[in-house]
Amino acid sequence: MVTGIVRRIDELGRVVIPKELRRTLGIREGEEIEVTPSGGDRLILRKYSALGEMNGIKEELLGAVAALGMSAALTDLDKVVASKGKNAPKQGVKLSNKGLSSLESRRINDADDCFEDFRGSGILVPIFDGAVAGGVFVSGEGKEVAARLVAEFIKNRIK
């Protein structure tokens, strides 16, 4: 008995993820998908986030910003993947459509209304080298310098 959607693999090994599933899961064209074997005949597909995989260093960077009296968060193109400071959006808070548009514009923007379920002032600096990978949110005095510094540092680590 088949309980999912069945798709055929083409001659190049490609399989189409149905549009309805991509929309439901927030998977956009050009995004990376991680494929992991899960024993037997199962595969696990999940959205890949290079920023989400930067264990250790992202917390240290955001912790340094927080130690200066600011609040900071690191986002991929979906949600906050790490945060530090009392006025930062918490991990898991999703980007709003405005937030995603802000990152895709590749310009520094005021971060008001850039997150769902979070209202706080600050700036959102995109992280990009070719494609946009995510962004750095910082609030507090000196926010632009701190956000640009963190964004540049992370950009050089995810190449």
Number of C-alpha atoms within 10 A of each C-alpha: 3 5 5 6 8 11 11 9 10 9 7 6 7 10 12 11 12 11 11 9 11 13 10 8 11 13 19 12 7 7 13 13 13 11 12 11 10 9 8 6 6 9 12 11 11 13 15 15 19 15 23 16 12 15 11 8 12 20 18 12 21 25 19 17 25 22 12 13 15 23 25 33 30 33 28 24 25 20 24 25 24 24 26 24 20 12 20 24 28 20 15 13 17 22 23 18 14 15 24 20 14 21 27 18 12 16 13 18 17 18 20 15 16 26 21 15 12 17 14 15 17 24 22 32 28 30 30 20 12 7 11 16 21 28 33 29 32 35 26 18 13 13 19 18 11 23 28 20 16 23 21 16 13 23 19 11 11 14 9
